[in-house]
Amino acid sequence: MELIIIGLLGGLITGISPCILPVLPVIFLTGGAQSARFGDDAIPAPRSRPYIVILGLVTSFTVVTLAGSLLLGMLNLPQDALRWIGIAVLALIGVGLIFPPVERILERPFQRLASRKEVTNRGNGYGTGLALGTVFVPCAGPVLAAIIVAGSTGKIGVDTIVLTASFAVGVSIPLLLFALAGRSLIERIRAFRTRERGLRIAAGVAMIALAVGLAFNLPQALQRLVPDYTAGLQDSLTDSPAAREALEIGGLVNDENKGLSNCEANSGRLGACGPAPSLKGITRWLNTPDGAAVDLTGQRGSVVLVDFWAYSCINCQRSIPHVVAWDRAYRDLGLKVIGVHSPEYAFEKDAANVEAGTRAFGITYPVALDDDLATWTNYRNRYWPADYLIDAQGVVRHIGFGEGDYARTEEMIRQLLLDADPGIELPPATEVPDLTPSAGSTTQETFLGFAKQRNFAGSSYPDGTSAFAFPKRQAEDTFALGGKWTIESQRIAPASSTARLRLRYHANVVQMVMSGEGVVMTRQADGTQRQVEVSGVPRAYPVVSDGNGSDAVLDVTVPAGVEVYSFTFG
């Protein structure tokens, strides 16, 4: 029942989100207006048309989402093939609405779903709905993340189908209401009674316009211009404990990792979390002889710590010194540390960048490059950093998400080492300062690319090159831009000599993740200025090191040749 409620709510939220704006004119004109009935109609309009259009949309939406990836893979077709087929069909249906003989040919395969009178009149609209569903799939919200993983791996169970169906029903409700409202509006306006032919042509033009817009990705640009007024609702729905438990279906939970459900993360005590899942899909190994892979089953007899991290993640940068210290203190006593580098950014997939990061942090233990997040998924992980402590029998005994509680983690490592070899003599516990900030004590990590930014102090944040102006009043924990900037999915770059960036934050330490070549200038409210020389691949550069944790403002001048990815805080 929880799964159905989560699916319905997720679908309803998506159904009123900005992502459905591009299809609304088509729903209005093809689903609603074409079913309008006037008193003097020679042949009554098919009143079921709005329902059948939405039924077609839900059908293709569900099938493509669940099985589209697998089907295309089996046929060796590109993953966007169904989308292009949908675009082509939309254009053809648009032509059919303008030219009725073409429409009759297109609707002929679906005649069995409607009466002869409907076919003779204007078709039942099922084909239109099917085409809309294939191009509507990218609008799926976060509830479908688990479904997409399940579909792409082929592990589709009853739970997956139930969630997908309930989500599709939730999406269809707002769209159906919009179509019915459109029909009611058309029927109430007397002028439309003699302009049915004009309505059909308008619907055809709308369909063709949507197809052309989709071909050039114009709807995505529109969606980025419109603030996502449903983001908070989506986050509150998917962040609830019930949602997290319900969404761990299909490809997320498998025979290897189902035992992880037996343990509560960050419990502070040893448990029995099932056999350790395997390290899957690793593209390369660092710090092993000749790049040889590390097999967990070959580590039986040793205590293993699997540490998920990413080299530009500020949280990982604060935790890695502890992991490095444990490796040095206990390596010869039976501890095997394995770092799993699961990239957060595209640039973190570059092996040379990761190698530079491992050298900078003093990491000498094996590091697996999990570029496709295959091991991340197999461990059902959701955090950077995350630690999985495995005993000498290969059983996961503790799961730790995020920073902090290092002393307790080390106590558990020592206990498992003694369990494996009661005769060993352990050295004193390591003494690495815990720099974990208290919850809410700093501004959250601030991403600057359009794909992940959430706290821009402005109304519009489009991709491409645009001119910006600082707001008169900037809210706390936000960033603002001035001058011309080029906005990309994961980074921004100055497009004029007047480009400026202003950050309002609270933290003791501020770092900027940057790449390229140039000197970045920073200025704090008290007049303190700093020059930061940027060179090479993306990495974190300190720009504030003497903050007091209170509200502060930082002005940044970024020269041409430097790209900025994010701000991190400590």
For each residue, the residues with C-beta under 8 A, 3 or more apart:
1: 4 5
2: 5 6 242 245 246
3: 6 7 159 162 163 166 246 249
4: 1 7 8 162 163 166
5: 1 2 8 9 166
6: 2 3 9 10 143 163 166 237 242 243 246 247
7: 3 4 10 11 143 162 163 164 165 166 167 169 170
8: 4 5 11 12 166 167 169 170
9: 5 6 12 13 143 170 237
10: 6 7 13 14 141 142 143 144 167 170 234 237 238
11: 7 8 14 15 143 166 167 168 169 170 171 172 173
12: 8 9 15 16 170 171 173 174
13: 9 10 16 17 141 170 230 233 234 237
14: 10 11 17 19 20 139 140 141 143 167 170 171 230
15: 11 12 20 170 171 172 173 174 175
16: 12 13 20 174 230
17: 13 14 20 139 141 228 229 230 234
18: 21 222 223 226 227 228 229 230
19: 14 138 139 141 223
20: 14 15 16 17 23 24 136 139 171 174 175
21: 18 24 219 222 223 226
22: 25 210 213 214 218 219 222 223
23: 20 26 27 132 135 136 175 210
24: 20 21 27 28 178
25: 22 28 29 206 209 210
26: 23 29 30 31 90 128 132 203 206 207 210
27: 23 24 30 31 32 53 54 132 175 178 179 182
28: 24 25 31 32 33 178 179 182
29: 25 26 32 33 34 182 199 202 203 206
30: 26 27 33 34 53 93 97 125 128 203 206 207
31: 26 27 28 34 35 49 50 53 54 125 128 129 175 179 182 183
32: 27 28 29 35 36 50 178 179 180 181 182 183 185 186
33: 28 29 30 36 182 183 186 192 199 202 203
34: 29 30 31 45 49 122 125 199 200 203
35: 31 32 45 46 47 48 49 50 179 183
36: 32 33 45 183 186 187 192 196 199
37: 41 44 45 47 187
38: 41 187 192 193 196
39:
40: 193
41: 37 38 44 45
42:
43: 117 120 121
44: 37 41 47 117 121
45: 34 35 36 37 41 49 121 122
46: 35 49 52 114 117 118 121 122 123 124 125
47: 35 37 44
48: 35 51 52 114 118 124
49: 31 34 35 45 46 52 53 118 122 124 125
50: 31 32 35 53 54 125 176 179 180 183
51: 48 54 55 176
52: 46 48 49 55 56 113 114 124 125 126 129
53: 27 30 31 49 50 56 57 125 126 128 129 132 179
54: 27 31 50 51 57 58 129 172 175 176 179
55: 51 52 58 59 126 129 172
56: 52 53 59 60 125 126 127 128 129 130 131 132 133
57: 53 54 60 61 129 130 132 133 136 172 175
58: 54 55 61 62 129 133 168 169 171 172
59: 55 56 62 63 129 130 133
60: 56 57 63 64 86 129 130 131 132 133 134
61: 57 58 64 65 133 134 136 137 168 171
62: 58 59 65 66 133 164 165 168
63: 59 60 66 67 68
64: 60 61 67 68 82 133 134 137
65: 61 62 68 137 140 144 147 148 151 164
66: 62 63 147 150 151 156 160 161 164
67: 63 64 70 71 151 156
68: 63 64 65 71 72 82 137 151
69: 72 73 79 148 151 152
70: 67 73 74 151 152 154
71: 67 68 74 75
72: 68 69 75 77 78 79 81 82
73: 69 70 76 77
74: 70 71
75: 71 72
76: 73
77: 72 73 81
78: 72 81
79: 69 72
80: 83 84
81: 72 77 78 84 85
82: 64 68 72 85 86 134 137
83: 80 86 87 134 135 137 138 214
84: 80 81 87 88
85: 81 82 88 89 134
86: 60 82 83 89 90 131 132 133 134 135
87: 83 84 90 91 135 211 214 215
88: 84 85 91 92 211
89: 85 86 92 93 127 130 131 134
90: 26 86 87 93 94 131 132 135 207 208 210 211 214
91: 87 88 94 95 207 208 211 212
92: 88 89 95 96 102 106
93: 30 89 90 96 97 103 106 127 128 131 204 207
94: 90 91 97 98 203 204 205 206 207 208 210 211
95: 91 92 98 99 102 204 208
96: 92 93 99 100 102 103 104 105 106 107 204
97: 30 93 94 103 200 201 203 204 207
98: 94 95 200 201 204 205
99: 95 96 102 103
100: 96 103 104 200
101: 104 105
102: 92 95 96 99 105 106
103: 93 96 97 99 100 106 107 122 123
104: 96 100 101 107 108 119 123
105: 96 101 102 108
106: 92 93 96 102 103 123 127
107: 96 103 104 110 111 119 123 124 126 127
108: 104 105 111
109: 127
110: 107 113 114 123 124 126 127
111: 107 108 114 116 119
112:
113: 52 110 124 126
114: 46 48 52 110 111 118 119 123 124 126
115: 118 119
116: 111 119 120
117: 43 44 46 120 121
118: 46 48 49 114 115 121 122 123 124
119: 104 107 111 114 115 116 123 124
120: 43 116 117
121: 43 44 45 46 117 118
122: 34 45 46 49 103 118 200
123: 46 103 104 106 107 110 114 118 119 127
124: 46 48 49 52 107 110 113 114 118 119
125: 30 31 34 46 49 50 52 53 56 128 129
126: 52 53 55 56 107 110 113 114 129 130
127: 56 89 93 106 107 109 110 123 130 131
128: 26 30 31 53 56 93 125 131 132 207
129: 31 52 53 54 55 56 57 58 59 60 125 126 132 133
130: 56 57 59 60 89 126 127 133 134
131: 56 60 86 89 90 93 127 128 134 135
132: 23 26 27 53 56 57 60 86 90 128 129 135 136
133: 56 57 58 59 60 61 62 64 86 129 130 136 137
134: 60 61 64 82 83 85 86 89 130 131 137
135: 23 83 86 87 90 131 132 138 210 214
136: 20 23 57 61 132 133 139
137: 61 64 65 68 82 83 133 134 140
138: 19 83 135
139: 14 17 19 20 136
140: 14 65 137 143 144 147 148 167
141: 10 13 14 17 19 144 230 234
142: 10 145 234 238
143: 6 7 9 10 11 14 140 146 147 163 167 234 237 238 243 247
144: 10 65 140 141 147 148 164 167
145: 142 148 149 247
146: 143 149 150 160 163 247 248 249 250 251 252
147: 65 66 140 143 144 150 151 160 163 164 167 249 250
148: 65 69 140 144 145 151 152
149: 145 146 152 153 250 251 252 377
150: 66 146 147 153 155 156 157 160 249 250 251 252
151: 65 66 67 68 69 70 147 148 154 156 160 250 251
152: 69 70 148 149 251
153: 149 150 250 251
154: 70 151
155: 150 160 250 251 254
156: 66 67 150 151 160 161 250
157: 150 160 161 249 250
158: 161 162
159: 3 162 163 246 249 250
160: 66 146 147 150 151 155 156 157 163 164 249 250
161: 66 156 157 158 164 165
162: 3 4 7 158 159 165 166
163: 3 4 6 7 143 146 147 159 160 166 167 246 247 249
164: 7 62 65 66 144 147 160 161 167 168
165: 7 62 161 162 168 169
166: 3 4 5 6 7 8 11 162 163 169 170
167: 7 8 10 11 14 140 143 144 147 163 164 170 171
168: 11 58 61 62 164 165 171 172
169: 7 8 11 58 165 166 172 173
170: 7 8 9 10 11 12 13 14 15 166 167 173
171: 11 12 14 15 20 58 61 167 168 174 175
172: 11 15 54 55 57 58 168 169 175 176
173: 11 12 15 169 170 176 177
174: 12 15 16 20 171 177 178
175: 15 20 23 27 31 54 57 171 172 178 179
176: 50 51 54 172 173 179 180
177: 173 174 180 181
178: 24 27 28 32 174 175 181 182
179: 27 28 31 32 35 50 53 54 175 176 182 183
180: 32 50 176 177 183 184
181: 32 177 178 184 185
182: 27 28 29 31 32 33 178 179 185 186
183: 31 32 33 35 36 50 179 180 186 187
184: 180 181 187 188
185: 32 181 182 188 189
186: 32 33 36 182 183 189 192 199
187: 36 37 38 183 184 192
188: 184 185
189: 185 186 192
190: 193
191: 194 195
192: 33 36 38 186 187 189 195 196 199
193: 38 40 190 196
194: 191
195: 191 192 198 199
196: 36 38 192 193 199 200
197: 200 201
198: 195 201 202
199: 29 33 34 36 186 192 195 196 202 203
200: 34 97 98 100 122 196 197 203 204
201: 97 98 197 198 204 205
202: 29 33 198 199 205 206
203: 26 29 30 33 34 94 97 199 200 206 207
204: 93 94 95 96 97 98 200 201 207 208
205: 94 98 201 202 208 209
206: 25 26 29 30 94 202 203 209 210
207: 26 30 90 91 93 94 97 128 203 204 210 211
208: 90 91 94 95 204 205 211 212
209: 25 205 206 212 213
210: 22 23 25 26 90 94 135 206 207 213 214 219
211: 87 88 90 91 94 207 208 214 215
212: 91 208 209 215 216 218
213: 22 209 210 216 218 219
214: 22 83 87 90 135 210 211 217 218 219
215: 87 211 212
216: 212 213
217: 214 220 221
218: 22 212 213 214 221 222
219: 21 22 210 213 214 222 223
220: 217 223 224
221: 217 218 224 225 462 463
222: 18 21 22 218 219 225 226
223: 18 19 21 22 219 220 226 228
224: 220 221 450 461 462 463
225: 221 222 460 462
226: 18 21 222 223
227: 18 459
228: 17 18 223 231
229: 17 18
230: 13 14 16 17 18 141 233 234
231: 228 234 235 454
232: 235 236
233: 13 230 236 237
234: 10 13 17 141 142 143 230 231 237 238
235: 231 232 238 239
236: 232 233 239 240
237: 6 9 10 13 143 233 234 240 243
238: 10 142 143 234 235 243 244 247
239: 235 236 243 244
240: 236 237 243 244
241: 244 245
242: 2 6 245 246
243: 6 143 237 238 239 240 246 247
244: 238 239 240 241 247 248
245: 2 241 242 248
246: 2 3 6 159 163 242 243 249
247: 6 143 145 146 163 238 243 244 252
248: 146 244 245 252 253 261 380
249: 3 146 147 150 157 159 160 163 246 252 253
250: 146 147 149 150 151 153 155 156 157 159 160 253
251: 146 149 150 151 152 153 155 254 377
252: 146 149 150 247 248 249 377 380
253: 248 249 250 257 258 261 380
254: 155 251 257 258 378
255: 258
256: 275 277 278 378
257: 253 254 260 274 277 378 379 380
258: 253 254 255 261 274
259: 262 272 273 274 275 396
260: 257 263 273 274 277 379 380 396 399
261: 248 253 258
262: 259 271 272 273 274
263: 260 267 271 272 273 396 398 399
264: 267 271 399
265: 399 400 401
266: 399 400 401 402 405
267: 263 264 271 398 399
268: 405 408
269: 398 412
270: 389 397 398 412 415 416
271: 262 263 264 267 397 398
272: 259 262 263 395 397
273: 259 260 262 263 395 396 397 398 399
274: 257 258 259 260 262 395 396
275: 256 259 394 395 396
276: 296 304 306 388 390 394 395 396
277: 256 257 260 280 375 378 379
278: 256 296 375 378
279: 282 293 294 295 296 306 338 340 368 370 375 378
280: 277 374 375 377 378
281: 370 372 373 374 375
282: 279 285 293 368 369 370 374 375
283: 351 369 370 371 372
284: 291 351 368 369
285: 282 288 291 292 293 294 366 367 368 369
286: 291 351 354 355 358 366 367 369
287: 358 363 364 365 366 367
288: 285 291 292 293 294 366
289: 292
290:
291: 284 285 286 288
292: 285 288 289
293: 279 282 285 288
294: 279 285 288 298 299 338 366 368
295: 279 298 299
296: 276 278 279 299 304 338 390 394
297: 300 394
298: 294 295
299: 294 295 296 302 304 336 390 394
300: 297 392 393 394
301: 334 392 420
302: 299 334 335 336 392 420
303: 330 334 335 336 389 390 391 392 413 416 417 420
304: 276 296 299 335 336 337 338 389 390
305: 323 326 335 336 337 338 387 388 389 390 413
306: 276 279 338 340 379 387 388 390
307: 323 337 338 339 340 385 386 387
308: 340 342 370 376 379 381 383 384 385 386 387 388
309: 313 316 319 320 339 340 341 342 384 385
310: 313 316 341 342 343 344 345 348 384
311: 316 341 348 353 354 356 357 358 360 361 539
312: 344 345 347 348 357 513 538 539 540 565 566
313: 309 310 316 317 344 384 385 568
314: 317 318 445 511 540 568 569 570
315: 318 319 384 385 402 403 445
316: 309 310 311 313 319 320 384 385
317: 313 314 320 361 540
318: 314 315 321 403 435 436 570
319: 309 315 316 322 323 385 403 406
320: 309 316 317 323 324 361 363 385
321: 318 324 325 361 432
322: 319 325 326 406 409 410 430 432 434
323: 305 307 319 320 326 327 337 339 387
324: 320 321 327 328 361 362 363 364
325: 321 322 328 329 430 432
326: 305 322 323 329 330 335 337 410 413 430
327: 323 324 330 331 335 337 364 365
328: 324 325 331
329: 325 326 333 427 430
330: 303 326 327 333 334 335 413 414 417 426
331: 327 328 335 336 337 365
332:
333: 329 330 417 421 424 426
334: 301 302 303 330 392 417 420 421 424
335: 302 303 304 305 326 327 330 331 413 417
336: 299 302 303 304 305 331 365
337: 304 305 307 323 326 327 331 365 366
338: 279 294 296 304 305 306 307 365 366 367 368
339: 307 309 323 358 363 365 366 367 368
340: 279 306 307 308 309 367 368 370 375 376
341: 309 310 311 348 354 367 368 369 370
342: 308 309 310 370 373 375 376 381 384
343: 310 346 347 348 349 370 371 373
344: 310 312 313 348 384
345: 310 312 348 490 538 565
346: 343 349 490
347: 312 343 350 353 490 515 537 538 565
348: 310 311 312 341 343 344 345 353 354 538
349: 343 346 369 371
350: 347 353 354 537
351: 283 284 286 354 355 369
352: 355 356 537
353: 311 347 348 350 356 357 537 538 539
354: 286 311 341 348 350 351 357 358 367 369
355: 286 351 352 358 359
356: 311 352 353 359 360 537 539
357: 311 312 353 354 360 361 363 539
358: 286 287 311 339 354 355 361 363 367
359: 355 356 362 363
360: 311 356 357 539
361: 311 317 320 321 324 357 358
362: 324 359
363: 287 320 324 339 357 358 359 367
364: 287 324 327
365: 287 327 331 336 337 338 339
366: 285 286 287 288 294 337 338 339
367: 285 286 287 338 339 340 341 354 358 363
368: 279 282 284 285 294 338 339 340 341 375
369: 282 283 284 285 286 341 349 351 354
370: 279 281 282 283 308 340 341 342 343 373 374 375 376
371: 283 343 349
372: 281 283
373: 281 342 343 370 376 377
374: 280 281 282 370 377 378
375: 277 278 279 280 281 282 340 342 368 370 378 379
376: 308 340 342 370 373 379 381
377: 149 251 252 280 373 374 380 381
378: 254 256 257 277 278 279 280 374 375
379: 257 260 277 306 308 375 376 386 388
380: 248 252 253 257 260 377
381: 308 342 376 377 386
382: 386 401
383: 308 386 401 402
384: 308 309 310 313 315 316 342 344
385: 307 308 309 313 315 316 319 320 402 403
386: 307 308 379 381 382 383 399 400 401 402
387: 305 306 307 308 323 398 399 400 409
388: 276 305 306 308 379 396 398 399 400
389: 270 303 304 305 396 397 398 399 400 409 412 413 416
390: 276 296 299 303 304 305 306 394 395 396 397
391: 303 394 395 397 416 419 420
392: 300 301 302 303 334 416 419 420
393: 300
394: 275 276 296 297 299 300 390 391
395: 272 273 274 275 276 390 391
396: 259 260 263 273 274 275 276 388 389 390 399
397: 270 271 272 273 389 390 391 412 416
398: 263 267 269 270 271 273 387 388 389 409 412
399: 260 263 264 265 266 267 273 386 387 388 389 396
400: 265 266 386 387 388 389 405 409
401: 265 266 382 383 386
402: 266 315 383 385 386
403: 315 318 319 385 436
404: 434 436
405: 266 268 400 408 409
406: 319 322 409 410 432 434
407: 410 411 429 434
408: 268 405 411 412
409: 322 387 389 398 400 405 406 412 413
410: 322 326 406 407 413 414 429 430
411: 407 408 414 415 429
412: 269 270 389 397 398 408 409 415 416
413: 303 305 326 330 335 389 409 410 416 417
414: 330 410 411 417 418 426 429
415: 270 411 412 418 419
416: 270 303 389 391 392 397 412 413 419 420
417: 303 330 333 334 335 413 414 420 421 424 426
418: 414 415 421 422 424 426
419: 391 392 415 416 422
420: 301 302 303 334 391 392 416 417
421: 333 334 417 418 424
422: 418 419
423:
424: 333 334 417 418 421
425:
426: 330 333 414 417 418
427: 329
428: 431
429: 407 410 411 414
430: 322 325 326 329 410
431: 428
432: 321 322 325 406
433:
434: 322 404 406 407
435: 318 570
436: 318 403 404
437: 441 442 507 508 569 570
438: 441
439:
440:
441: 437 438 506 507 549
442: 437 505 506 507 508 549 569 570
443: 446 477 505 506 507 567 569
444: 455 477 569
445: 314 315 566 567 568 569
446: 443 453 455 477 479 503 505 566 567 568 569
447: 451 452 453 454 490 565 566
448: 453 479 491 492 564 565 566 567
449: 452 453 487 488 489 490 491 492 565
450: 224 453 461 462 463 487 488 489
451: 447 489 490
452: 447 449 490
453: 446 447 448 449 450 456 461
454: 231 447
455: 444 446 477 478 479
456: 453 461 478 479 480 481
457: 471 474 475 478 479 480 504
458: 461 468 471 480 481
459: 227
460: 225 466
461: 224 450 453 456 458 487
462: 221 224 225 450 466 487
463: 221 224 450 487 488 489
464: 486 487
465: 484 485 486 487 495
466: 460 462 484 485 487
467: 483 484
468: 458 480 481 482 483 484 485
469: 482
470: 474 480 481 482 500 502
471: 457 458 474 480
472:
473:
474: 457 470 471 478 480 502 504 553
475: 457 478 504
476: 504 506 551
477: 443 444 446 455 504 505 506
478: 455 456 457 474 475 503 504
479: 446 448 455 456 457 501 502 503 504 567
480: 456 457 458 468 470 471 474 501 502
481: 456 458 468 470 485 492 499 500 501 502
482: 468 469 470 498 499 500 501 502
483: 467 468 494 495 496 497 498 499 500
484: 465 466 467 468 494 495 496 498 499
485: 465 466 468 481 492 493 494 495 499
486: 464 465 492 493 494 495
487: 449 450 461 462 463 464 465 466 492
488: 449 450 463 491 492 493
489: 449 450 451 463
490: 345 346 347 447 449 451 452 565
491: 448 449 488 515 563 564 565
492: 448 449 481 485 486 487 488 563 564
493: 485 486 488 516 558 560 562 563 564
494: 483 484 485 486 497 499 558 559 560 562
495: 465 483 484 485 486 499
496: 483 484 499
497: 483 494 560
498: 482 483 484
499: 481 482 483 484 485 494 495 496 557 558
500: 470 481 482 483 555 556 557
501: 479 480 481 482 555 556 557 558 564
502: 470 474 479 480 481 482 553 554 555 556
503: 446 478 479 510 553 554 556 567
504: 457 474 475 476 477 478 479 551 552 553
505: 442 443 446 477 510 551 552 553 554 567 569
506: 441 442 443 476 477 547 549 550 551 552
507: 437 441 442 443 510 544 547 549 569 570
508: 437 442 545 546 547 548 549 570
509: 542 544 545 547 569 570
510: 503 505 507 542 543 544 547 554 567 568 569 570
511: 314 540 541 542 543 567 568 569 570
512: 520 532 540 541 543 556 564 566 567 568
513: 312 538 539 540 541 564 565 566 567 568
514: 520 532 534 538 539 541 558 562 563 564 565
515: 347 491 534 536 537 538 539 562 563 565
516: 493 534 535 561 562 563
517: 534 535 536 561 562
518: 534 558 559 560 561 562
519: 531 532 533 534 559
520: 512 514 531 532 533 534 541 543 556 557 558 559 562
521: 529 530 531 532 556 557
522: 529 530 532 543 544 554 555 556 557
523: 527 528 529 530 554 555 556
524: 527 528 529 544 552 553 554 555
525: 552 553
526:
527: 523 524
528: 523 524
529: 521 522 523 524
530: 521 522 523 543
531: 519 520 521
532: 512 514 519 520 521 522 541 542 543
533: 519 520
534: 514 515 516 517 518 519 520 541 562
535: 516 517
536: 515 517 539
537: 347 350 352 353 356 515
538: 312 345 347 348 353 513 514 515 563 565
539: 311 312 353 356 357 360 513 514 515 536
540: 312 314 317 511 512 513 568
541: 511 512 513 514 520 532 534
542: 509 510 511 532 545
543: 510 511 512 520 522 530 532 554 556
544: 507 509 510 522 524 547 552 554
545: 508 509 542
546: 508
547: 506 507 508 509 510 544 550 552
548: 508
549: 441 442 506 507 508
550: 506 547
551: 476 504 505 506
552: 504 505 506 524 525 544 547
553: 474 502 503 504 505 524 525
554: 502 503 505 510 522 523 524 543 544
555: 500 501 502 522 523 524
556: 500 501 502 503 512 520 521 522 523 543
557: 499 500 501 520 521 522
558: 493 494 499 501 514 518 520 562 564
559: 494 518 519 520 562
560: 493 494 497 518
561: 516 517 518
562: 493 494 514 515 516 517 518 520 534 558 559
563: 491 492 493 514 515 516 538
564: 448 491 492 493 501 512 513 514 558
565: 312 345 347 447 448 449 490 491 513 514 515 538
566: 312 445 446 447 448 512 513
567: 443 445 446 448 479 503 505 510 511 512 513
568: 313 314 445 446 510 511 512 513 540
569: 314 437 442 443 444 445 446 505 507 509 510 511
570: 314 318 435 437 442 507 508 509 510 511
